[in-house]
């Protein structure tokens, strides 16, 4: 049975979170106190004999903590909260009532994996979700679609999707995604176009101001011709294909050794 | 999804009484006699420390399974254990009350029953328990009993720690896990399997270790816990001396894990290994079909089109029908065909657990589409590309083609003002190092195969001594003859004796 202090703190936390004039710092401190209390009550790592109520409390606290860390742009903290939540979601799935914040959190994690380019982990997480959720839940749909469009290369769809993010926290991750996308588009254009007028480049790269574009172009080493307003991409010459000497030697020696061993 | 290499009995119940050892017709060997023979083989295996005999016994398991029934089993227990042995009593509680113990020997069975002086060895005991377990797991009502028996047997095995019992122990673990799977309680058995695996590794029990790793992987994959399965694989070593069926299963599970984690080439090699090590298609059609399904999907994800002949095999034709549709869609590069095939067969794919993998194929369809367009056209407008690939808008098409060019799927240039793509020609592949690499891989495989076969050759242990003895004798004879000639006893004339 959780000590009453813990329950009281929990109620306060819930109230603060909904409070529009809330100060992030107070929430941070509350969370810290709660975590210490939870550890003392041995609830942070759930065991089979904790009561249902306590488990729900712990789970709530962790979830709110996760959301708070995203709002404060504290990614390692989000990571910690989320991994602690995993036991609650998988092992105690049958015992606990479903939490409304579960899928938004999973979606947030998915986007985070995307921004860090951990596509393998992204897909592994998707495998664990039941197919019905994949199809319907908007929180999950959002990152799944993003990943698909990134893979295909329809970056304009990704750009449009920024506005359609299901919740505030998503926007933070999507913004950091934009940077990666710009780099991607830029490298595609280098290969695919010989030259591009500045105005077109602006629309392709989703820039609003020309000065931004010019700085970006200089970073990438593009040749901007201000008079004609055209960007020329440096066309890489065909590299001479060298004979991979060392590999061939190593292979041939291996073959000779194996053949000699055949009696 | 049944990946058991032994074909499961279709009718779950015991065979009807007509096929009793009583039948005086030509029954190859009545089951009780066969069980007795097997026990004798097991004894031999223990005394000579040769696992071959135990394997031979286990090979008979599949066809013996069909002949098992309560009566057969009670008779076997009765015959092979001493009277009033506690082990016998323990076993009888799992069999339904046998029809009178001193049943008249049915006519035709003239074999005298020798009184057995001692209980069979623990291995033999484990074998009989395995048979009872098999019989009990056949019907739904007896599954509880079967589970109790299995647990008891596992405890005994772990207490005894005898290496000669490994092969039978491995089978018992397998059936224990299968019982839990059938009753949908797999998660409960996970701690037990993990502990057993630790013990088996410590005791260097290769068979049990291999079986337990496979059972654990199957457990994790059943619940889609791919990351945990991955961790298990990285932290444990699969024993080299495990048999082929276990290797086949292990490679299959590995292939699935890696396919989900996007390492398609590795998954492809592993699934190929699984296919090669699996038994022939006729003996294990279920496994064959399942591995091939994933093999096809992984090959598509890698960008290659699987061979059409694969779908024509008689065992594979019907189950692979949905996959054939997907392959067609990817080959042509037609996104609408792909979507419709996906819709039609969604339930099938979800049942096979390949649905998420197939979703990833969307990108491949587009890639193939672009590639075929670039081969066919020297210049094509973006709007046309848009219609051909059923994309959403021209902008989309522009970005997608740009990405394809960057990834090296096609060679070409985009012209933004005119809104066209100008396609270049792809260089020929022989000027690169690719043929050399492929050739090298194949050579490596053949050499490995050769080395493995040499290592696997077995010579009977004492055969060379016989040779030695006979050559000794031959030399003795020669020496005698030479001595005889030298001493003048044997003359040339004497040889003409007849």
Interface residues (C-beta under 8 A of the other chain):
Chain A: X90 X119 X120 X121 X123 X124 X126 X127 X128 X131 X134 X148 X151 X152 X153 X154 X155 X156 X157 X184 X185 X187 X188 X189 X190 X191 X192 X193 X194 X196 X197 X200 X204 X241 X244 X247 X248 X251 X255 X258 X262
Chain B: X224 X225 X226 X227 X230 X260 X261 X262 X263 X350 X355 X356 X360 X362 X363 X366 X391 X392 X393 X395 X396 X398 X399 X400 X401 X402 X403 X404 X405 X406 X412 X413 X414 X415 X416 X417 X431 X432 X433 X436 X440 X443 X447 X450 X451
